[in-house]
Amino acid sequence: MFGFGGKAHKEIAASALHALLESGSALVVDVREANEFAAGHIKGAVNLPLSRFSPADIPDAGGRAVILQCAGGKRSGMALDRCAAAKAAIDTHLAGGLAAWAGAGYPVVR
């Protein structure tokens, strides 16, 4: 629940994210590197690798919630710290990352 820079981050469970995606209410931003994204990702996710992540590059979500995601939660937390520093209104990431998503049995696009 707490960011690496001391800021509180919200976490969303895989089941809650799945429900948001099913209803068209979320945009997933995957902050893993391009090769990791290509190996498997959540359907519809946008890839913005942490190595060059800027909140300004996040596409317009059209009113949907923006949820950051990585492999396990560390890099998405770091990206949330960058969002907080930029005063971006993005404060939520997928608890446990793609590992939790796949572990819950949700599909991964390969």
Secondary structure, 3 states (H helix, E strand, C coil): CECCCCCECEEECHHHHHHHHHCCCEEEEECCCHHHHHHCECCCCEECCHHHCCHHHCCCCCCCEEEEECCCCHHHHHHHHHHHHCCCCCCEEECCHHHHHHHCCCCCEC
